[in-house]
Amino acid sequence: MEQKKIDRINELAGKKKTTGLTKLELEEQAVLRKEYIHLFRKNLIDTMESVSVQDDDGTIRNMSDITKKKHIE
């Protein structure tokens, strides 16, 4: 996400606390937050898929295999 968009999210959050937001600003804030959360989740999933864990028996498994199994069950 562009720094300009993150700055705008923060600007709207600050304004909401002080003077309040107009209907258009609330809509803009919702769109920006949705985009931010989507990118955050995607980044987290990408990171977790590159992580490996070692079980008590010494078996090493990739987190992507574990999470796929959880979604199937």
MOPAC internal coordinates of N, CA, C and O (Angstrom, degrees):
PM7 1SCF
backbone

  N    0.0000 0     0.00 0     0.00 0    0    0    0
  C    1.4531 1     0.00 0     0.00 0    1    0    0
  C    1.5187 1   107.67 1     0.00 0    2    1    0
  O    1.2310 1   121.55 1   -41.25 1    3    2    1
  N    1.3006 1   114.64 1   138.75 1    3    2    1
  C    1.4561 1   120.15 1  -179.34 1    5    3    2
  C    1.5297 1   110.92 1   -66.55 1    6    5    3
  O    1.2310 1   121.15 1   -35.86 1    7    6    5
  N    1.3148 1   115.40 1   144.14 1    7    6    5
  C    1.4638 1   120.37 1   179.17 1    9    7    6
  C    1.5238 1   110.92 1   -58.88 1   10    9    7
  O    1.2310 1   120.84 1   146.53 1   11   10    9
  N    1.3251 1   115.99 1   -33.47 1   11   10    9
  C    1.4669 1   120.80 1   179.49 1   13   11   10
  C    1.5315 1   110.89 1   -59.60 1   14   13   11
  O    1.2310 1   120.43 1   139.88 1   15   14   13
  N    1.3279 1   116.77 1   -40.12 1   15   14   13
  C    1.4660 1   120.90 1   179.22 1   17   15   14
  C    1.5287 1   111.13 1   -69.94 1   18   17   15
  O    1.2310 1   120.49 1   140.03 1   19   18   17
  N    1.3289 1   116.67 1   -39.97 1   19   18   17
  C    1.4690 1   120.34 1   178.41 1   21   19   18
  C    1.5232 1   109.51 1   -63.85 1   22   21   19
  O    1.2310 1   120.61 1   138.08 1   23   22   21
  N    1.3232 1   116.45 1   -41.92 1   23   22   21
  C    1.4639 1   120.24 1   177.36 1   25   23   22
  C    1.5280 1   110.74 1   -60.68 1   26   25   23
  O    1.2310 1   120.81 1   141.05 1   27   26   25
  N    1.3255 1   116.06 1   -38.95 1   27   26   25
  C    1.4720 1   119.85 1   179.69 1   29   27   26
  C    1.5250 1   110.61 1   -67.59 1   30   29   27
  O    1.2310 1   119.53 1   140.73 1   31   30   29
  N    1.3155 1   118.50 1   -39.27 1   31   30   29
  C    1.4705 1   121.72 1   175.66 1   33   31   30
  C    1.5225 1   109.50 1   -57.37 1   34   33   31
  O    1.2310 1   120.69 1   132.91 1   35   34   33
  N    1.3231 1   116.29 1   -47.09 1   35   34   33
  C    1.4597 1   121.16 1  -179.24 1   37   35   34
  C    1.5234 1   111.58 1   -66.64 1   38   37   35
  O    1.2310 1   120.50 1   142.08 1   39   38   37
  N    1.3106 1   116.65 1   -37.92 1   39   38   37
  C    1.4577 1   120.92 1   178.12 1   41   39   38
  C    1.5314 1   110.63 1   -63.16 1   42   41   39
  O    1.2310 1   120.66 1   134.85 1   43   42   41
  N    1.3116 1   116.34 1   -45.15 1   43   42   41
  C    1.4659 1   120.27 1   179.03 1   45   43   42
  C    1.5284 1   111.45 1   -66.15 1   46   45   43
  O    1.2310 1   120.24 1   142.38 1   47   46   45
  N    1.3177 1   117.15 1   -37.62 1   47   46   45
  C    1.4709 1   120.33 1   178.27 1   49   47   46
  C    1.5233 1   110.58 1   -63.26 1   50   49   47
  O    1.2310 1   120.62 1   137.60 1   51   50   49
  N    1.3350 1   116.42 1   -42.40 1   51   50   49
  C    1.4606 1   120.36 1   178.12 1   53   51   50
  C    1.5085 1   112.09 1   -65.11 1   54   53   51
  O    1.2310 1   120.75 1   137.62 1   55   54   53
  N    1.3102 1   116.17 1   -42.38 1   55   54   53
  C    1.4681 1   120.23 1  -179.79 1   57   55   54
  C    1.5290 1   110.82 1   -65.75 1   58   57   55
  O    1.2310 1   120.77 1   143.24 1   59   58   57
  N    1.3355 1   116.13 1   -36.76 1   59   58   57
  C    1.4644 1   120.12 1   179.54 1   61   59   58
  C    1.5232 1   110.90 1   -60.79 1   62   61   59
  O    1.2310 1   120.71 1   143.30 1   63   62   61
  N    1.3286 1   116.24 1   -36.70 1   63   62   61
  C    1.4658 1   121.11 1  -179.47 1   65   63   62
  C    1.5201 1   112.64 1   -73.64 1   66   65   63
  O    1.2310 1   120.28 1   152.09 1   67   66   65
  N    1.3224 1   117.06 1   -27.91 1   67   66   65
  C    1.4657 1   119.55 1  -175.11 1   69   67   66
  C    1.5276 1   112.41 1   -98.29 1   70   69   67
  O    1.2310 1   120.23 1   113.37 1   71   70   69
  N    1.3099 1   117.17 1   -66.63 1   71   70   69
  C    1.4685 1   119.78 1  -173.97 1   73   71   70
  C    1.5184 1   113.91 1  -106.17 1   74   73   71
  O    1.2310 1   120.19 1   167.49 1   75   74   73
  N    1.3124 1   117.24 1   -12.51 1   75   74   73
  C    1.4570 1   120.64 1  -176.72 1   77   75   74
  C    1.5157 1   111.05 1    91.58 1   78   77   75
  O    1.2310 1   121.15 1   -13.52 1   79   78   77
  N    1.3249 1   115.40 1   166.48 1   79   78   77
  C    1.4600 1   121.04 1  -177.16 1   81   79   78
  C    1.5259 1   110.52 1  -116.03 1   82   81   79
  O    1.2310 1   121.59 1   -30.02 1   83   82   81
  N    1.3128 1   114.56 1   149.98 1   83   82   81
  C    1.4539 1   119.98 1   173.90 1   85   83   82
  C    1.5335 1   108.44 1   -76.63 1   86   85   83
  O    1.2310 1   120.61 1    -9.16 1   87   86   85
  N    1.3119 1   116.44 1   170.84 1   87   86   85
  C    1.4575 1   120.85 1   179.04 1   89   87   86
  C    1.5284 1   110.50 1   -60.20 1   90   89   87
  O    1.2310 1   120.50 1   137.36 1   91   90   89
  N    1.3255 1   116.66 1   -42.64 1   91   90   89
  C    1.4743 1   120.42 1   179.08 1   93   91   90
  C    1.5294 1   111.28 1   -63.89 1   94   93   91
  O    1.2310 1   120.42 1   140.06 1   95   94   93
  N    1.3160 1   116.81 1   -39.94 1   95   94   93
  C    1.4714 1   120.39 1   179.18 1   97   95   94
  C    1.5191 1   110.82 1   -67.58 1   98   97   95
  O    1.2310 1   120.05 1   142.49 1   99   98   97
  N    1.3270 1   117.50 1   -37.51 1   99   98   97
  C    1.4659 1   120.36 1   176.64 1  101   99   98
  C    1.5235 1   110.80 1   -63.18 1  102  101   99
  O    1.2310 1   120.67 1   138.95 1  103  102  101
  N    1.3226 1   116.33 1   -41.05 1  103  102  101
  C    1.4633 1   120.38 1   177.66 1  105  103  102
  C    1.5260 1   111.00 1   -65.30 1  106  105  103
  O    1.2310 1   120.62 1   137.08 1  107  106  105
  N    1.3312 1   116.42 1   -42.92 1  107  106  105
  C    1.4664 1   120.76 1   177.99 1  109  107  106
  C    1.5237 1   110.29 1   -61.59 1  110  109  107
  O    1.2310 1   120.59 1   136.81 1  111  110  109
  N    1.3223 1   116.49 1   -43.19 1  111  110  109
  C    1.4573 1   121.49 1   179.68 1  113  111  110
  C    1.5295 1   110.80 1   -61.32 1  114  113  111
  O    1.2310 1   120.35 1   137.59 1  115  114  113
  N    1.3191 1   116.94 1   -42.41 1  115  114  113
  C    1.4652 1   121.10 1   179.92 1  117  115  114
  C    1.5250 1   111.34 1   -63.37 1  118  117  115
  O    1.2310 1   120.25 1   137.62 1  119  118  117
  N    1.3284 1   117.12 1   -42.38 1  119  118  117
  C    1.4645 1   121.51 1   179.31 1  121  119  118
  C    1.5251 1   110.36 1   -64.52 1  122  121  119
  O    1.2310 1   120.27 1   134.49 1  123  122  121
  N    1.3344 1   117.08 1   -45.51 1  123  122  121
  C    1.4611 1   120.85 1  -179.72 1  125  123  122
  C    1.5306 1   111.58 1   -64.46 1  126  125  123
  O    1.2310 1   120.68 1   137.77 1  127  126  125
  N    1.3165 1   116.31 1   -42.23 1  127  126  125
  C    1.4709 1   119.65 1   178.98 1  129  127  126
  C    1.5171 1   111.22 1   -64.13 1  130  129  127
  O    1.2310 1   120.44 1   138.73 1  131  130  129
  N    1.3243 1   116.76 1   -41.27 1  131  130  129
  C    1.4633 1   120.79 1   179.50 1  133  131  130
  C    1.5313 1   110.34 1   -60.76 1  134  133  131
  O    1.2310 1   120.61 1   135.49 1  135  134  133
  N    1.3264 1   116.45 1   -44.51 1  135  134  133
  C    1.4619 1   120.76 1   178.17 1  137  135  134
  C    1.5322 1   110.45 1   -62.87 1  138  137  135
  O    1.2310 1   120.48 1   135.83 1  139  138  137
  N    1.3338 1   116.68 1   -44.17 1  139  138  137
  C    1.4604 1   121.23 1  -179.42 1  141  139  138
  C    1.5258 1   110.87 1   -61.27 1  142  141  139
  O    1.2310 1   120.36 1   133.83 1  143  142  141
  N    1.3263 1   116.92 1   -46.17 1  143  142  141
  C    1.4662 1   121.12 1  -178.65 1  145  143  142
  C    1.5253 1   110.49 1   -65.07 1  146  145  143
  O    1.2310 1   120.43 1   139.49 1  147  146  145
  N    1.3266 1   116.78 1   -40.51 1  147  146  145
  C    1.4638 1   120.40 1   177.88 1  149  147  146
  C    1.5339 1   110.62 1   -59.19 1  150  149  147
  O    1.2310 1   120.43 1   132.45 1  151  150  149
  N    1.3183 1   116.79 1   -47.55 1  151  150  149
  C    1.4639 1   120.74 1  -179.62 1  153  151  150
  C    1.5223 1   111.69 1   -66.98 1  154  153  151
  O    1.2310 1   120.09 1   143.06 1  155  154  153
  N    1.3299 1   117.44 1   -36.94 1  155  154  153
  C    1.4612 1   121.61 1   177.69 1  157  155  154
  C    1.5294 1   110.14 1   -62.30 1  158  157  155
  O    1.2310 1   120.45 1   132.02 1  159  158  157
  N    1.3272 1   116.74 1   -47.98 1  159  158  157
  C    1.4698 1   120.63 1  -179.85 1  161  159  158
  C    1.5298 1   111.48 1   -62.85 1  162  161  159
  O    1.2310 1   120.71 1   137.87 1  163  162  161
  N    1.3354 1   116.25 1   -42.13 1  163  162  161
  C    1.4585 1   119.99 1   178.85 1  165  163  162
  C    1.5286 1   110.63 1   -60.93 1  166  165  163
  O    1.2310 1   120.50 1   136.30 1  167  166  165
  N    1.3135 1   116.64 1   -43.70 1  167  166  165
  C    1.4561 1   121.26 1   178.71 1  169  167  166
  C    1.5298 1   110.89 1   -63.45 1  170  169  167
  O    1.2310 1   120.23 1   138.42 1  171  170  169
  N    1.3171 1   117.17 1   -41.58 1  171  170  169
  C    1.4630 1   120.93 1   178.98 1  173  171  170
  C    1.5261 1   110.89 1   -63.42 1  174  173  171
  O    1.2310 1   120.37 1   135.17 1  175  174  173
  N    1.3185 1   116.90 1   -44.83 1  175  174  173
  C    1.4661 1   120.82 1   179.01 1  177  175  174
  C    1.5266 1   110.23 1   -62.26 1  178  177  175
  O    1.2310 1   120.25 1   135.09 1  179  178  177
  N    1.3242 1   117.13 1   -44.91 1  179  178  177
  C    1.4723 1   120.50 1   178.36 1  181  179  178
  C    1.5206 1   111.17 1   -59.84 1  182  181  179
  O    1.2310 1   120.57 1   138.83 1  183  182  181
  N    1.3134 1   116.51 1   -41.17 1  183  182  181
  C    1.4679 1   120.73 1   178.82 1  185  183  182
  C    1.5206 1   111.08 1   -65.58 1  186  185  183
  O    1.2310 1   120.46 1   133.55 1  187  186  185
  N    1.3264 1   116.72 1   -46.45 1  187  186  185
  C    1.4626 1   120.57 1  -177.98 1  189  187  186
  C    1.5269 1   111.59 1   -64.52 1  190  189  187
  O    1.2310 1   119.98 1   147.95 1  191  190  189
  N    1.3138 1   117.64 1   -32.05 1  191  190  189
  C    1.4594 1   120.03 1   179.46 1  193  191  190
  C    1.5208 1   112.75 1   -68.95 1  194  193  191
  O    1.2310 1   120.08 1   163.14 1  195  194  193
  N    1.3190 1   117.45 1   -16.86 1  195  194  193
  C    1.4580 1   120.08 1   178.60 1  197  195  194
  C    1.5312 1   112.38 1   -96.71 1  198  197  195
  O    1.2310 1   120.41 1  -179.21 1  199  198  197
  N    1.3289 1   116.81 1     0.79 1  199  198  197
  C    1.4669 1   121.94 1  -178.90 1  201  199  198
  C    1.5331 1   109.75 1   -93.17 1  202  201  199
  O    1.2310 1   121.08 1   -39.86 1  203  202  201
  N    1.3233 1   115.55 1   140.14 1  203  202  201
  C    1.4637 1   121.23 1   174.65 1  205  203  202
  C    1.5202 1   108.40 1  -116.44 1  206  205  203
  O    1.2310 1   121.05 1   -31.42 1  207  206  205
  N    1.3327 1   115.59 1   148.58 1  207  206  205
  C    1.4666 1   120.91 1   177.71 1  209  207  206
  C    1.5182 1   108.95 1  -125.11 1  210  209  207
  O    1.2310 1   121.57 1   -29.15 1  211  210  209
  N    1.3337 1   114.59 1   150.85 1  211  210  209
  C    1.4506 1   119.87 1   178.72 1  213  211  210
  C    1.5134 1   108.55 1  -109.13 1  214  213  211
  O    1.2310 1   120.80 1   -55.56 1  215  214  213
  N    1.3283 1   116.07 1   124.44 1  215  214  213
  C    1.4593 1   121.72 1   178.25 1  217  215  214
  C    1.5289 1   109.83 1   -75.20 1  218  217  215
  O    1.2310 1   121.28 1   -10.82 1  219  218  217
  N    1.3192 1   115.15 1   169.18 1  219  218  217
  C    1.4635 1   120.40 1   179.54 1  221  219  218
  C    1.5295 1   112.35 1   -59.02 1  222  221  219
  O    1.2310 1   120.45 1   148.94 1  223  222  221
  N    1.3238 1   116.74 1   -31.06 1  223  222  221
  C    1.4691 1   119.89 1  -179.66 1  225  223  222
  C    1.5249 1   113.25 1   -83.21 1  226  225  223
  O    1.2310 1   120.09 1  -177.90 1  227  226  225
  N    1.3393 1   117.44 1     2.10 1  227  226  225
  C    1.4546 1   121.86 1   177.77 1  229  227  226
  C    1.5190 1   114.45 1    95.39 1  230  229  227
  O    1.2310 1   120.47 1   173.24 1  231  230  229
  N    1.3243 1   116.71 1    -6.76 1  231  230  229
  C    1.4661 1   120.65 1   179.00 1  233  231  230
  C    1.5226 1   109.47 1   -68.13 1  234  233  231
  O    1.2310 1   121.00 1   -46.52 1  235  234  233
  N    1.3136 1   115.69 1   133.48 1  235  234  233
  C    1.4636 1   120.67 1   177.69 1  237  235  234
  C    1.5303 1   107.68 1  -104.43 1  238  237  235
  O    1.2310 1   121.58 1   -53.36 1  239  238  237
  N    1.3386 1   114.58 1   126.64 1  239  238  237
  C    1.4691 1   120.15 1  -179.72 1  241  239  238
  C    1.5210 1   109.76 1  -125.95 1  242  241  239
  O    1.2310 1   121.52 1   -31.99 1  243  242  241
  N    1.3063 1   114.69 1   148.01 1  243  242  241
  C    1.4595 1   120.61 1   176.51 1  245  243  242
  C    1.5246 1   108.28 1   -81.99 1  246  245  243
  O    1.2310 1   119.86 1   -39.70 1  247  246  245
  N    1.3229 1   117.87 1   140.30 1  247  246  245
  C    1.4703 1   122.25 1  -179.17 1  249  247  246
  C    1.5191 1   111.73 1   -60.41 1  250  249  247
  O    1.2310 1   119.56 1   148.43 1  251  250  249
  N    1.3307 1   118.44 1   -31.57 1  251  250  249
  C    1.4604 1   119.64 1   179.90 1  253  251  250
  C    1.5214 1   110.52 1   -63.52 1  254  253  251
  O    1.2310 1   119.98 1   145.32 1  255  254  253
  N    1.3444 1   117.65 1   -34.68 1  255  254  253
  C    1.4658 1   120.50 1   176.56 1  257  255  254
  C    1.5230 1   110.79 1   -67.84 1  258  257  255
  O    1.2310 1   120.37 1   141.34 1  259  258  257
  N    1.3102 1   116.89 1   -38.66 1  259  258  257
  C    1.4660 1   121.71 1  -179.26 1  261  259  258
  C    1.5226 1   110.29 1   -68.01 1  262  261  259
  O    1.2310 1   120.12 1   134.01 1  263  262  261
  N    1.3125 1   117.38 1   -45.99 1  263  262  261
  C    1.4625 1   120.27 1  -177.78 1  265  263  262
  C    1.5219 1   111.28 1   -68.37 1  266  265  263
  O    1.2310 1   119.58 1   143.84 1  267  266  265
  N    1.3274 1   118.42 1   -36.16 1  267  266  265
  C    1.4640 1   120.79 1   176.64 1  269  267  266
  C    1.5150 1   110.10 1   -62.82 1  270  269  267
  O    1.2310 1   120.18 1   139.18 1  271  270  269
  N    1.3276 1   117.26 1   -40.82 1  271  270  269
  C    1.4600 1   121.56 1   179.73 1  273  271  270
  C    1.5316 1   109.66 1   -63.84 1  274  273  271
  O    1.2310 1   120.08 1   138.37 1  275  274  273
  N    1.3185 1   117.45 1   -41.63 1  275  274  273
  C    1.4580 1   121.55 1  -179.42 1  277  275  274
  C    1.5338 1   110.78 1   -62.89 1  278  277  275
  O    1.2310 1   120.53 1   142.25 1  279  278  277
  N    1.3449 1   116.59 1   -37.75 1  279  278  277
  C    1.4662 1   120.07 1  -179.29 1  281  279  278
  C    1.5259 1   112.10 1   -71.54 1  282  281  279
  O    1.2310 1   120.69 1   153.31 1  283  282  281
  N    1.3353 1   116.28 1   -26.69 1  283  282  281
  C    1.4560 1   120.84 1   179.73 1  285  283  282
  C    1.5221 1   110.99 1   -75.05 1  286  285  283
  O    1.2310 1   120.64 1   141.84 1  287  286  285
  N    1.3325 1   116.38 1   -38.16 1  287  286  285
  C    1.4765 1   121.04 1  -175.47 1  289  287  286
  C    1.4911 1   113.09 1   -71.77 1  290  289  287
  O    1.2310 1   120.10 1   180.00 1  291  290  289

